[in-house]
Amino acid sequence: MEKTGKHQSPIKEQRDNYWSEFYSKDSVTHQPSDFACYVHQTFNIEGKKVLDIGCGNGRDAEYFVRKSC
């Protein structure tokens, strides 16, 4: 059962702060991963649905959209 209210656990707050800071930096790449490029080049996925699970900043999902997947 989840607690309700304004306060979140210190661990969740620390995690949220970490990722907020991580993604606010300009050093985060927006280039697709090598794996996404491999999948696109190796498998016939154009015009098919692709599910990017755990997509981080969405760089691979964006790549697949640009490639009509």
Secondary structure, DSSP 8 states (H G I E B T S, - for coil): ----SS---HHHHHHHHHHHHHHHSTTS--S--HHHHHHHHHS--TTS----TT-TTSHHHHHHHHTT-
